[in-house]
């Protein structure tokens, strides 16, 4: 029964493996080594920080727009607008703005820290060094490619 394949137990796993082996066109996922998994972890964490920074900037942009201050998409423009009009806002709003900006600054420090770690790793890895010889490929991109590299 096909429904039995969805039940997670040793018998169902063995049946699924037997089924997979009988299919010559079946593609298997290559196993990554510990170094690749570690690099992927660094990249995923860094990406999460970037998404958090974007969300915080969007939250800040939305907050000031409620008070009639429409900011362009550039973060520098948003920060400048907030700095120019900060004193025109109530104390609670200023507190929210300050808290969001402090949070963003902390996130940016974490992103920079992860960038340094990834750059160090890329400098020590021969595959990353070769990739960085390509125009437009820096340490972050090179280490991400190596982390997702499927060697046979």
C-alpha positions in Angstrom: 0.0 0.0 0.0 1.3 3.4 -0.9 0.0 4.9 2.4 2.3 2.6 4.3 5.3 4.5 2.8 4.3 7.6 4.7 4.4 5.8 8.1 7.9 6.4 9.6 9.3 3.1 10.9 12.1 0.7 9.9 10.0 -1.4 7.7 8.6 1.5 5.8 12.2 3.0 5.5 13.5 -0.4 4.1 10.6 -0.6 1.6 11.3 3.0 0.4 15.0 2.2 0.0 14.2 -0.9 -2.0 11.9 1.1 -4.2 14.5 3.8 -4.8 17.2 1.3 -5.7 14.9 -0.2 -8.4 14.5 3.2 -10.1 17.7 3.9 -12.2 16.7 7.5 -12.8 16.4 8.2 -9.1 18.7 11.1 -8.1 20.3 11.0 -4.6 21.4 13.9 -2.6 25.2 13.9 -2.1 26.4 14.0 1.5 28.1 17.2 2.5 31.2 17.1 4.8 31.2 18.7 8.2 33.1 21.8 6.9 30.5 22.4 4.2 27.7 22.0 6.7 29.4 24.5 9.0 29.8 27.0 6.2 26.1 26.6 5.3 25.3 27.2 9.0 27.3 30.5 8.9 25.6 31.6 5.7 22.1 30.8 6.9 22.7 32.7 10.2 24.1 35.6 8.3 21.2 35.6 5.9 18.8 35.6 8.8 20.5 38.7 10.2 20.2 40.4 6.8 16.5 39.5 6.7 16.1 40.8 10.3 17.8 44.1 9.4 15.5 44.5 6.4 12.4 43.8 8.5 13.6 46.3 11.1 14.2 49.0 8.5 10.8 48.3 7.0 9.2 48.5 10.5 11.0 51.9 11.0 9.9 53.2 7.6 6.3 52.2 8.4 6.4 53.8 11.8 7.6 57.2 10.6 5.1 57.0 7.7 2.3 57.0 10.2 3.4 60.5 11.2 3.6 61.7 7.6 7.3 61.1 6.9 7.7 59.1 3.7 11.2 57.8 3.3 12.8 56.5 0.1 14.0 52.9 -0.1 17.6 53.6 0.6 18.6 53.0 4.3 20.8 56.1 4.3 17.9 58.3 3.3 15.7 56.7 5.9 18.3 57.3 8.6 18.7 60.9 7.5 15.0 61.6 7.4 14.6 60.1 10.9 17.5 62.2 12.3 16.1 65.4 10.7 12.6 64.9 12.1 13.2 63.0 15.3 12.7 66.0 17.6 9.2 66.7 15.9 8.0 63.4 17.3 6.6 62.5 20.7 8.8 60.9 23.3 7.4 57.4 22.9 7.9 57.5 19.1 11.5 58.7 19.6 12.0 55.8 22.0 10.7 53.3 19.4 12.9 54.9 16.7 16.0 54.8 18.9 15.4 51.2 19.9 14.9 50.1 16.3 18.1 51.9 15.2 20.1 50.4 18.1 18.7 47.0 17.1 19.7 47.6 13.5 23.2 48.7 14.5 23.6 45.5 16.6 22.5 43.4 13.6 24.9 45.2 11.3 27.7 44.4 13.7 26.7 40.7 13.6 26.6 40.7 9.8 30.1 42.3 9.7 31.3 39.6 12.2 30.0 36.9 10.0 31.5 38.5 6.9 34.9 38.5 8.6 34.5 34.8 9.5 33.5 33.9 6.0 36.4 35.9 4.5 38.8 34.1 6.8 37.5 30.8 5.8 37.6 31.7 2.1 41.2 32.8 2.3 42.2 29.4 3.8 40.2 27.3 1.3 41.8 26.6 -2.1 38.4 26.1 -3.8 37.3 29.5 -2.6 40.6 31.1 -3.6 40.1 29.8 -7.1 36.6 31.0 -7.3 37.6 34.5 -6.0 39.8 34.8 -9.1 36.6 35.2 -11.1 35.4 38.7 -11.7 32.7 39.7 -9.2 33.2 36.7 -6.9 34.2 37.7 -3.3 34.7 35.7 -0.2 31.0 35.4 0.7 29.9 34.2 -2.7 32.9 31.8 -3.0 32.3 30.3 0.4 28.6 29.9 -0.3 29.4 28.1 -3.6 31.9 25.8 -1.8 29.4 25.1 1.0 26.9 23.9 -1.6 29.4 22.1 -3.8 28.5 18.6 -4.7 31.6 16.5 -5.3 31.3 13.0 -6.6 
